[in-house]
């Protein structure tokens, strides 16, 4: 493995945060960024706050992302949002295939793949989520499940485009439950995902790939998780809604990075 990649931390606000709440949280995050060195920070507000977030982040190193996109670039698709619209408002990243989208809105590996291609067409970097449910974990099918999701989500992705994609391993049983995969459990899956990248795209692409962990990430566990060699950062849910928890997660990841690098 090469030198440890700098922390990459994403805050996914889900269906939370008004515009005024967005202003307050981003003010704290932007002020904290100078102390985080080479860490890369992305915030993912709800659609209603994207415009204000883009304005507030215009002169910041904090990047803006969206929580989903449709696979067509425009058209009569009431209630959907396209890659060109997200790019126009200032987004650089977009979450694709989150387990909540799969669970509640019928996302499949096929539709996730279509969204990945749509994001790349619009020069957005997809944050592609994979992860198993508790029954699959208990039955020993975790690795088979994430390999299948990897293959489905990245069907037709070129070696050039794989470098624009961020992967996120989110065990479904750990999202919003307070339960977290142990560092060893998370590392095992991250290692498999990196091996999949190497098999399909080569060792150099695998060495550069960013693979995040998501699932009840907190300040208390972020240091030990980031110390694992294949975990490059976090996709943070509930703990990203308050500066008092999100900023310490970023700082703990940076502390672990400095110790390992």
N, C-alpha and C positions, 0 to 999 in steps of 0.2 A: 504494500500500500504506500502511496505517496504521503507527503506531509498532510496533516489533518486540514480539511477544508474549513474556512472560517464559518462561524455560526450563521445559519439562515433561519430566521424566526418569522412566522406568519401568524397574524392575529385574525381569526375568522369570527366575526361578530354575529353571524347568523341573523335571526330575526330580532335584533336588539339595536338600541342606540338611535335616538332622535338626532336631528341636525344639531341642536344645542349641546347634547351630550357628546356628539362627535367632536365639536369644537374643543370642549374641555379635555377630552381624552387625548386628542392629537396634540394639543398644546403641551401636555406632559411628556408624551412620547418624543416629540421633536426636541424638546429641551434635554432629554436624556441621551439622545443619539450621539452627541460628541464624545461621551464617555465610553462608547461601545466599540471604538476602534474600527476594525474591518468587518464587523457583523453586518449582515444584510437583513433589513427589516421590511416586511410587507404588511399592510393592513387591508382587510377585506370587509368594508362596511356593507350595510344593506344598500339596495339600489337607490333609495331615497336620499341617502347621504353622500353618494359618490361625487356629485358636483361640488358640494362644499368641501369634501375631503380633498379633491383635486386642487381646489384653490388654496387650501391651507398647506398642502404639501408641495406646492409649485417650486419652492426654493430649498427643499429638503432632500436628503438622501433616502428618506423613507418612500418606498414604492407603493403604488395603489393597485389593488386588484378587485375583482368582482366574484360573486359567489356561484355564478352559473352563466351559461350562454346557450342559445339555440344553434342548431347546426346549419341553418340557412343564413345568408348575409342580409336578406331583407325579404319582405313579403307580408301576406295577410295571415299573420300568426299572432293573434290577440293575446296579450299577456306575456309574450316572450321578448327577449332582448338579444341583439346580434353582436357579433364580434366587432364590426365596424362602428357600431354605436358606443360600445365600451371603449374602444381605442380612441374615438373622437373625444370622449369626456376625460381622458387622461389615464385610463387603466393600462398597466403593463402585464398584469397577471390575471388568470382566471382559474378558479377551482373547478375541477371536472370530476364527476363520478363520486362525489362525497357519499358516504354510506346512507345519510339521511335522504339524499336524492334517490338512491337505489331503493331504500325501504319504503318511503312514502309516496314517491312520484314515478315509480316504475322504470327507473333507469336500468339499462342492461349494458353488458360489455359492448354490444353493437352501437347503442346510442352514445355511450361514452366515447367510443372511437370516432364517431361522426363529429362530436363536439371538439375532440382534440384536433382534428383536421381543420375544423372551422376556426378555432383559436389561432392556429398557426397561419392560416390564410390572412388573418387580420393583424399579424405581428404581435400577438399576445402569447405569453408564455404559460402553458397549461400546468397547473398543479394537479397531477393525476392521482386520485386516491384509490387504494386497494386495501382489503382487509377482510378477515373472516368473522363469522358470527360465533357465539359461544359453543353451539353444538358442533361446529366444525373444529374448533379448538379442542374440545373434549374428545372428539373422535380421531384426533391426530391428522386432520385433513388441512391444516393451516397452510402448509407449503404448496400443496396441490392447488388450493383455492387461489392464493396470490399469484402463482405461476399462470393459471388460467386467466385471471383478470389482467395480468401484465400482457399476455399475448393478445387478448381481445382488445384492450385499450390502445395498444400500439401497433395494431395491424396496419401495414402500409406506411409506417413512419420511416423516413430515410435516415441514414447515418448523420447527415447534416442537421436534421430536425431534432434528433434525440438530444442534442446538446442544448436545445431550447426548452426542454421539458424537465419539470421537477416532479419527483415521485413522493408520495406520502403514504406511509403504512399506518393505517388506523384500524386496530382491532375493534370491531363493532361493539364488543362486550365492554370495552373500556371508555366509550364515548359518553360523557355526561353521567357516568355511573359512580365516579369516585375511584373505581378500580383502574389500575394501570398495569400494563405489561411490565414485568421485571426488566431491568436493563439487559439481562441475558436473553430473555424471550424476544424482546424487540430487536436485539442485535442479530439473532439467528435469522429472522425474517429479512432484515436489511441486507444481510450477507447474501441471501438467496436472490434478492432483487438485483444486487450488484453483479452477481454471477450471471443472471439472465441478460443483463445489459452487455456484459463481456461476451457471452455466447453469440448474441445477435449483432452487436455493433463493434466489438473489439475491446481490448483491455484499456486502451487510451480513453475511449468514451466512458467506460465504467469508472475509471479513476477520477474523471471530472464530474461525474453525475452527482446531483444533489438528491439525497433521500432523507425525507423528514419523518419524524414520529409524531403521531397525534393520538390523543386518548387520555383525558384527565391529566394533562401536563400541568405541573404546579412548580412554584419556586423550590419546594422541598425535594423534588425528584429530578429536576432538569439537569443539575450538575452530574449526577451519576449516569443519566441516560446519554448525555453528550460525550462522556468520556469513552463510550464504546466507539470502535474505530469506523464503523459504517453508518453511524447516526450523525447526520450533518446539521440537525436543527429540529424545529418543531412546528407543527400546525396546531396552534393553540385555540381552544374554543372558549369556554366560560372564563378562564383565567385571563383572557385578553380583553375583557370588558372593563377592567379597572387597572389604572396605572400602578396601584399598590401591589398587584400581582404580576402584571405583564412585564413591567420594567425589571423586577428582580429575576424573572425567568431569563430575560435577555442577558442580564449581568452574570447570572450563574453559568450560562452557556459560554459566555466570553471568558469567564474564569477557568472553566474546564479546558477551553481551547488553548489558553496560554500555558496551562500545565502540560498538555499533550503535545502541542506543536514544538 
